[in-house]
Amino acid sequence: MPDDAMTLDSAARGILQANDRGGYTVPTSGLYPYQWNWDSAFAAWGLSTFDIDRAWTELETLFSGQWATGMVPHIIFHKTDSSYFPGPSVWGTDRAPPSSGISQPPVAATLARRIYEADPVAGRARLESLYPAMLDWHRWWRTHRCASGVAAVTHPWESGRDNCPDWDPGMANVDGSDVGEYVRHDTDHVDAAMRPEKEDYDRFIAIVQFGRNCGWDQGEIIASGPFYMADPAITFILIRANRDLAWIARTLGKDPGEAQVYADDLEAALPELWNSGLGCYDARDLRTGTFAGVLGSGSFLAWLAGVTNAEMEARLISVWNRVSFGIPSSDPAADTFDPRRYWRGPSWPVINSLIAIGLIEAGRFAEAERLRRETASLIETAGFWEYFDPLDGAPCGGPNFTWTAAIWLAWASPTAMGD
Ligand code: DGY
């Protein structure tokens, strides 16, 4: 094994340990001082490469924040920290521990399966006790986010891809003019040119205020909330997660039927998101029917769900070929492309890892290896940053980032190649 790979493995383990706050891992200190939902699931995947017990604890702490409705919130505020906005009082969810009022991409079942497969003996009892909570969460998605057939989000933050152009049509109809004064802290930690703009934040906060004012009543949010868009990425992630949950059920000797039906129904509804003008699955505003019309990294997650067709795959590869370092979060040929501004263009190692899982399973080994190499070279050159400019590889966002370290250990490192 090359020495530099071993050194980076050790640095990645050091980041996961330094970001450990006792049973959960923060994405990076300062910028994100709490437990984030999908960040934690990736942290668990990385932890499973060297501390399987701690990996399961990460998921257990995440599900300890689950609401009685089944929702697993996108942030759990275990300890107060004034370095983040919007904190618990803005969300006003009245929970213990305090949490946000929306969810985040449901990758936990997919990664729990991988963690179990890494050590089935150590994982059996832990998986067995998490299974009902994961099923409840998938039921919540089905009940509260899949009314149109595919999966929708009620806040761009629920998608995890906060300011990607996918959300532009829905965000255009959100009135952010009356949110009042607030102070952002993200730009204390990261160059403002790499973060969402003020107009985005005004609208993000307006959507939170709507949820808080209706007591996070999901019926009200779906019927008349300011933002409601169907998301190809969450749909693909949820198809995959339901299939993995069905696999987990079978492994535990339980009936896989419910999760399997959820996956099949989502797949059957996919034509709703097919944008023939774009030649791929696209985000769609459920209030107006408008497609986003911009190909983003969410569309590439079709591979994770095992959804393929020749036209779409050729189109995806042609967009990837416009950059040098992994999958751009938005098409470089579109006017909205901004190579360093969060989800409006950058390459995200964590999304690359999910797409690579799908490429391998589709038998596209050359593309999977290309994606691993491009992602690894970003980390080898600049370190464990949150995201990167896909054109020149410049590091962006927060440093010492948990999920970048995690996917290095579990997938991008040469030492992870047996996967
Ligand atoms: C943020 O604060 O930037 C987060 O992405 C919201 O989850």
Boltz pocket constraint, residues with backbone or C-beta under 6 A from the ligand:
constraints:
  - pocket:
      binder: B
      contacts: [[A, 31], [A, 74], [A, 85], [A, 86], [A, 157], [A, 160], [A, 162], [A, 186]]
      max_distance: 6.0
